Amino acid sequence: MKAVRFHATGGPEVLRYEDADQPVPGAGEVRIQVAGSAFNPADGGIRGGFIPIPMTLPHVPGYDVSGTIDALGEGVDGLAVGENVIGFIPMNADGSAAQYVVAPASALVKAPVRIPLADAAGLPSVGLTASQALFEAGELKAGQRVLINGAGGPVGGYAVQLAKRAGAHVIATASPRSSEIVKAAGADEIIDHTATSVLDAVTEPVDVLLNLTPISPDGFTTLVTRVRDGGVVVSTTPTVTTPGDDERKVRAATIFVHPDAEVLSNLVALIDSGDLHVEIARRVPLSDLPAIHQQADAGEIHGKVVAIPPAV
């Protein structure tokens, strides 16, 4: 089969589009003929060795997958050959940037039918991150105010949609490049962070502050002043400590996305009902994935990219 792999960590030049052995599913696993493999910023960190994920080299990147089951391992129930599935699969195992990938059956759910199967690879990790940040960590409820800092990215798009659907008042920061997408996602207020201070724009306290973008420690601490007493600060950027405020009982939580088939199934149902939309910025052949890594390292990737393997 064809796959993108790296044999050593480093820059985008370590990635190779090459032949690899087709994987064989073990107990509790299935093999998927890949329809789409989503590129995530963390893929560059894993490839570069900046994110310390244990792995065996050579390694196939890609932890979001959509495709069709073509083989079952021992003891797999509830899934069948020929079924279309999506999943957030283990980062330390060979991933989905290939024609075939092996994945734990427990991490997979039936794919949405309302959108192209390849596009569905754009949902799992970012959709789960948004849901876990808002509802598991943030405990967001109807009628509350939420400030989503960095709403223009892939996680932000889902966070805005999910928060609005939950009945929250959504304040989102976005650049002019992404403001229309954020508006379409349902944000009640949009702050152009390139032209306006977020501190000046947010005049009423928020119940939940969700940070999805790199931010300085001092800037983050200052932003927490806009959270009401007893509120919550949630962040997906582990490189900066998430600040709270013990004196005002403002709780802090840092999100590390984890597989959750039940939540992922609920997100799929929202897609199929038309209540959640998947935004794919670019669809590229799998052979172009090394170039996507290079563009991402240069800051030229905006929005979700899905790599599509060649037909088998």
Disulfide bonds with the S-S distance in Angstrom:
none
